[in-house]
Amino acid sequence: AKLLNTRQTQKNKERPLKRQSQVDIKEEHYSKCQACARRIEKYITRKLGEDWIFLVLLGLVMALVSWGMDYASAKSLQAYKWMYKELHPNIPMQYLAWVTYPLVLILFAAIFCHLVSPQAVGSGIPELKTIMRGVVLKEYLTLKAFVAKVVGLTAGLGSGLPVGKEGPFVHIASICAAVLSKFMSIFCGVYENVHRQLELLVAACAVGVGCCFGAPLGGVLFSIEVTSTYFAVRNYWRGFFAATFSAFIFRVLAVWNKDAVTITALFRTNFRMDFPFDLQELPAFAVIGICSGFLGAFFVYLNRQVVLCIRRHTALSQFLTKYRLIYPGVISFLIATLTFPPGFGQFMAGELMPREAISSLFDNYTWAKHTGDPQILGKSAAWIHPKVSVFIIILLFFLMKFWMSVIATTMPIPCGGFMPVFVLGAAFGRLIGEIMASLFPDGILFDGIVYKILPGGYAVIGAAALTGAVSHTVSTAVICFELTGQISHILPMMVAVILANMVAQSLQPSLYDSIIQVKKLPYLPDLGWNHISKYNVFVEDIMVQDVKFVSSNCKYRDLQTLLQSTTVKTLPLVDSPETMILLGSVERSELQALLQRHISPGTATVNTANYCKSDTLSFLCQIDAWEQEELNKDVCFDCCRIDPSPFQLVERTSLHKTHTLFSLLGLSHAYITSMGKLKGVLALEELQKAIEGSTRSGVRLRPPLASFRDTNRTSISSEKISQATQAWNQQDSCVVAAQNAADLGTESPLPPYSNSPQPSHLHDEGEGLCSNYATDTDLDEMELTRPVAEDISDILKDISLRSTDLYEDEDEDEDVPL
């Protein structure tokens, strides 16, 4: 009985233990499942956050947007043509419909962009170049700008006016990439990194061009040439992957909509492949390239002068700013009137829309020889007139569309210049081709076989050359290969494009750089070719020497005074005003927060509602006294984020190397140091003005003879050099002595003077403390032994971008509709 009772007791004791173990086992199983689910979730999240997912989404979205815009604009143009034809033969009603339709669409695009997002106006590539340099442009990559750009561009393309899609579409793709980056940051936090976002913008630019024309290869190369000064090869695959996927989806959607039988080129040509051209035609192709260079430079010049002409006339500028719809309305009315088919438009193929004009200019027929019914030519029949020569028709088309495209691209709507220039180049090339076909009516004899001249091939070469000249790119040749689907004219096309670039780049900046200069965006221009002056100008000649800085032993009062007297975003931190050793840099927001935390009365908050007026005034006086006492304390930088390694340059860094570093690293400013001592600062604006040969920004330029340069020096002995070095060292010690003497009478460690490395810029107070300032004459005599320019502007004038006319009206109001 005792044993039974003992066993029963043990069983009773073991049961809850068993249950507990079962619960533990269940909990263990549950924790394992939960951990497995977490691992799966992390794996999926990590995979969804990878680059290829982002690029697939970007390509898919942009292909859908591009196809949707093309579909909507094509339907709009169909309605435009249908309305015009249905009113036949009533000429007045046809004219009314022909003029009113594009006028309404352009005015709608202008007012929609103005109300939703004014940043959507224009091409977008100039702003993208600036953003990819690291400059923040507000509201340019927002969802509002995306909506305004898409709607406004669709309306502009549907109007039939000479406006392009390529530039705005690069902007649209960049906005899409920025929005997707925010979404993808949910899965992977690396997308919040600024440098990672800039890398993705490079791929977005390639996608914009790739899905716009269905040309992924040319799109990647064009985006690199247009938007990047230096390109990171690690971004190469991203651009090709996204552009290829986007172009593929774009063309698949066209097949799905039965716009094409299969995936083919956008403007497919059928030139013969066995003998596309003869070597005797190469001089004609070279002429097309050289003439395209001059025409491209003239196009950029006219485009800039139209904008500047309006800005120079203050009354006109203010009037167009107040009545924003007048300028686009007048331009639309003028262009539509001149292209009216029964009117003057019959002499310039005015009834053809931009894409129809390109397709007809690329065809295989020789219009100058055609004598039969023009209707068998299809759309190309618009170029045949019974009483006017085809040469006159093409020439009038080129001349009229040239100035129309110039002024149309200045309208305050989303519009690009690539496609209008592409049409102009095709017309110019076609004109040369028709002339060649007339000069050689029987063709060119080769190996006993006569080959006819193909004017369509000349049109393709002209299109590539003129667009290359305007944009300063060579990749337009690749874009033309992909647009036409043939590579037969690769050699003459490359010759023409390279010649056009050589001529255009020597005359004018690119269209996008010209817009950057007109808008005065903070972008660093390119240095000129083969100018030795860029190696002889040093950073000490162009740096700003009056540097506002923070010292490590300053007081809160000094910090408050400094923040109130300057607006710079980043300030250098030095150990003391006497030694000026650079310790790092501090953001302005950090200093403001540091000051606010120290003098904020939040720690001594008292409810003054129950106090009388005199008590309240007394209390406020106490707070003021407490604040003044706190301001006299030394600043504690322990809780302040300091950049310990700001970018630094030495005084003898050449202008060429400085330009390279700023372009490669995307710098906004750099500190100039000598043996660790802060000597000056160089911002992007000063470097830009130095390259353009302008010094009107108040930049204190040192004379070119202020420092010892060994270039072109042949007759200076080593003894004189050592004497000069000793003199400079003595002067530097006297500078420190003068600073110490001046600081004895001041409580603030912030400098009341500008720290200048040369004696000629010192204040008069220091002259009585140093006895060897007479050596300045000796130094100048030594420097004058070699022939150099008398002024820094003489050295820099060779590097000018030929854009001094852009700065004649710097103080004028910039709020104009252009």
Secondary structure, 3 states (H helix, E strand, C coil): CHHHHHHHHHHHHHHHHHHHHHHHHHHHHHHHHHHHHHHHHHHHHHHHCCHHHHHHHHHHHHHHHHHHHHHHHHHHHHHHHHHHHHCCCCHHHHHHHHHHHHHHHHHHHHHHHHHHCHHHCECCHHHHHHHCCCCCCCCCCCHHHHHHHHHHHHHHHHCCCCCECHHHHHHHHHHHHHHHHHHHCCCCHHHHCHHHHHHHHHHHHHHHHHHHHCCHHHHHHHHHHHHCCCCCHHHHHHHHHHHHHHHHHHHHHHHHCCCCCCCCCCCCCCCCCCCCCCHHHHHHHHHHHHHHHHHHHHHHHHHHHHHHHHHHCHHHHHHHHHCCCHHHHHHHHHHHHHCCCCCHHHHCCCCCCHHHHHHHHCCCCCHHHCCCCHHHHHHHHHHCCCCCCHHHHHHHHHHHHHHHHHHHCCCCCECECHHHHHHHHHHHHHHHHHHHHHHCCCCEEECCEEECCCHHHHHHHHHHHHHHHHHCCCCHHHHHHHHHCCCCCHHHHHHHHHHHHHHHHHHCCCHHHHHHHHHCCCCCCCCCCCCCHHHHCEHHHHCECCCCCEECCCEHHHHHHHHHHCCCCEEEEECCCCCCEEEEEEEHHHHHHHHHHHHCHHHHCCCCCCCCHHHHHHHHHHHHHHHHHHHCCECCCCCCCCECCCCEEECCCEHHHHHHHHHHHCCCEEEEEECCEEEEEEEHHHHHHHHCCCCCCCCCCCCCCCCCCCCCCCCCCHHHHHHHHHHHHHHHHHHHHHHHHHHHCCCCCCCCCCCCCCHHHCCHHHHHHCCCCCHHHHHHHHHCCCCCCCCHHHHHHHHCCCCHHHHCCCCCCCCCCC
